[in-house]
Amino acid sequence: MNTLTVQFGNRSYDIIVGAGCLYIVHERIQNESTFMLFDDNIRQYTESITSSASMAFHATEQTKVLPSIETICQSMRSAGIDRSSALIAMGGGVTGDVGGYAAASYMRGIPCIQIPTTLLAMVDASIGGKTGVNMQASDGELIKNMIGAFWQPSLVVADVTTLKTLDERQLRCGVAECIKHALLGHGDLMALLQSNREAILNCDEEVLIELVTQSAAIKKEVVESDERETGSRALLNLGHTFAHAIEPIKELDLYHGEAVAIGLCAATALSEAMGRIDAAKVDCVRELVSSYGLPTSLPIPQSVDMLNERMRSDKKHEGSTTRFIVLGESGGEIAEDVDEQLVALAWASVGGQLG
Ligand SMILES: NC(=O)c1ccc[n+]([C@@H]2O[C@H](COP(=O)([O-])OP(=O)(O)OC[C@H]3O[C@@H](n4cnc5c(N)ncnc54)[C@H](O)[C@@H]3O)[C@@H](O)[C@H]2O)c1
């Protein structure tokens, strides 16, 4: 079992990574009562956690919306949850984001314990305090993570045993985020990913503990240095600027991690076009992504003009239309004033259609 501590002064918290380690939650809880929000697909693991009250949640991007927060808060109120209590969010990133935001909002904030049960949530979503929900725009489109709060958890317990029931496609999606972390300049994690593909996809517990620990350590380091994403935390968006443009396109039928995988390939192509890395590095990233059965290009070609337009409207609420996260020789870098033609070439390298 490994323990990492995210250092935020008096809001510091531990991330515990192990196999069969859910019992730790009880050793650590100091709150008078707890309310557990759990993903209804992982009911079997909830027996390890005793809580004063609990509520099953059907976790999808469509239920990751404000009305769910109100329903959860109503349940907490009925259960007598008050400011001396804590919320336990157990499930994937959707449940973690919704549970975290409910905890941030209920009675102006109660502690939140995150128990991630997908690889993506273990290495990414449960760490760093970004919580929130999607917003339904006036035209009906769901705008991802538009409403939310920074609310650091008080504890994260990642039990890799729970990954054994995770759909393999979802497991691969978590690997995409691990590849992103490795690309941000961490050779050990890259070597682990390159030499343990079978063990990871077969859910070997020892290897998964190492993978989650190393990957979570990178996320921890980045968020510690920039909690509110005013600077270096943006590096974690490597590949995501491209991914956000393609993930909502229904006919592509991409999970978030798959869109990230294609986004990482596009971001490395952009980095090469900008002269920051060589072609061998681009090939290396594509090989690694594809070795995990993740897509390296769009399953159905899309017009580059349309993709750039989608990217521009996504970036409007990020505040910059020309800033990208790219790779340099020593890891992730923020690039300002990126030429749109190079971005078009990056799209073309993953199946975008020019002209
Ligand atoms: N807060 C952050 O910093 C952050 C970072 C990255 C992603 N996210 C968010 O996380 C979400 C994606 O998270 P996700 O990929 O975990 O998706 P998810 O929560 O939708 O889970 C994926 C699927 O796996 C099921 N599942 C979960 N654990 C399982 C298990 N152990 N066994 C069997 N089935 C299981 C779920 O019911 C769901 O159907 C997105 O909404 C994204 O915006 C947040």
PDBQT file of the ligand as one rigid body, heavy atoms in Angstrom, charges set to zero:
ROOT
HETATM    1  N1  LIG A 401     -12.409  16.528 -11.601  1.00  0.00    +0.000 N 
HETATM    2  C1  LIG A 401     -11.414  16.311 -12.409  1.00  0.00    +0.000 C 
HETATM    3  O1  LIG A 401     -10.300  16.793 -12.209  1.00  0.00    +0.000 OA
HETATM    4  C2  LIG A 401     -11.637  15.413 -13.585  1.00  0.00    +0.000 A 
HETATM    5  C3  LIG A 401     -10.539  14.944 -14.319  1.00  0.00    +0.000 A 
HETATM    6  C4  LIG A 401     -10.781  14.075 -15.370  1.00  0.00    +0.000 A 
HETATM    7  C5  LIG A 401     -12.078  13.688 -15.684  1.00  0.00    +0.000 A 
HETATM    8  N2  LIG A 401     -13.109  14.170 -14.955  1.00  0.00    +0.000 N 
HETATM    9  C6  LIG A 401     -14.490  13.763 -15.249  1.00  0.00    +0.000 C 
HETATM   10  O2  LIG A 401     -14.594  12.367 -15.010  1.00  0.00    +0.000 OA
HETATM   11  C7  LIG A 401     -15.624  11.842 -15.832  1.00  0.00    +0.000 C 
HETATM   12  C8  LIG A 401     -15.133  10.567 -16.467  1.00  0.00    +0.000 C 
HETATM   13  O3  LIG A 401     -14.815   9.666 -15.438  1.00  0.00    +0.000 OA
HETATM   14  P1  LIG A 401     -14.795   8.082 -15.709  1.00  0.00    +0.000 P 
HETATM   15  O4  LIG A 401     -14.051   7.795 -16.941  1.00  0.00    +0.000 OA
HETATM   16  O5  LIG A 401     -14.381   7.462 -14.442  1.00  0.00    +0.000 OA
HETATM   17  O6  LIG A 401     -16.306   7.777 -16.083  1.00  0.00    +0.000 OA
HETATM   18  P2  LIG A 401     -17.605   7.311 -15.271  1.00  0.00    +0.000 P 
HETATM   19  O7  LIG A 401     -17.670   7.845 -13.914  1.00  0.00    +0.000 OA
HETATM   20  O8  LIG A 401     -18.728   7.576 -16.191  1.00  0.00    +0.000 OA
HETATM   21  O9  LIG A 401     -17.401   5.724 -15.171  1.00  0.00    +0.000 OA
HETATM   22  C9  LIG A 401     -17.358   4.972 -16.363  1.00  0.00    +0.000 C 
HETATM   23  C10 LIG A 401     -18.313   3.775 -16.284  1.00  0.00    +0.000 C 
HETATM   24  O10 LIG A 401     -17.740   2.771 -15.447  1.00  0.00    +0.000 OA
HETATM   25  C11 LIG A 401     -18.675   2.361 -14.443  1.00  0.00    +0.000 C 
HETATM   26  N3  LIG A 401     -17.851   1.954 -13.304  1.00  0.00    +0.000 N 
HETATM   27  C12 LIG A 401     -17.177   2.746 -12.435  1.00  0.00    +0.000 A 
HETATM   28  N4  LIG A 401     -16.387   2.008 -11.639  1.00  0.00    +0.000 NA
HETATM   29  C13 LIG A 401     -16.584   0.713 -11.992  1.00  0.00    +0.000 A 
HETATM   30  C14 LIG A 401     -16.045  -0.524 -11.549  1.00  0.00    +0.000 A 
HETATM   31  N5  LIG A 401     -15.073  -0.574 -10.629  1.00  0.00    +0.000 N 
HETATM   32  N6  LIG A 401     -16.498  -1.662 -12.097  1.00  0.00    +0.000 NA
HETATM   33  C15 LIG A 401     -17.453  -1.624 -13.081  1.00  0.00    +0.000 A 
HETATM   34  N7  LIG A 401     -17.959  -0.489 -13.580  1.00  0.00    +0.000 NA
HETATM   35  C16 LIG A 401     -17.542   0.669 -13.037  1.00  0.00    +0.000 A 
HETATM   36  C17 LIG A 401     -19.574   3.548 -14.260  1.00  0.00    +0.000 C 
HETATM   37  O11 LIG A 401     -20.828   3.178 -13.757  1.00  0.00    +0.000 OA
HETATM   38  C18 LIG A 401     -19.677   4.094 -15.684  1.00  0.00    +0.000 C 
HETATM   39  O12 LIG A 401     -20.645   3.369 -16.411  1.00  0.00    +0.000 OA
HETATM   40  C19 LIG A 401     -15.994  12.909 -16.828  1.00  0.00    +0.000 C 
HETATM   41  O13 LIG A 401     -17.242  13.479 -16.477  1.00  0.00    +0.000 OA
HETATM   42  C20 LIG A 401     -14.886  13.946 -16.690  1.00  0.00    +0.000 C 
HETATM   43  O14 LIG A 401     -15.337  15.244 -16.962  1.00  0.00    +0.000 OA
HETATM   44  C21 LIG A 401     -12.917  15.003 -13.913  1.00  0.00    +0.000 A 
ENDROOT
TORSDOF 0
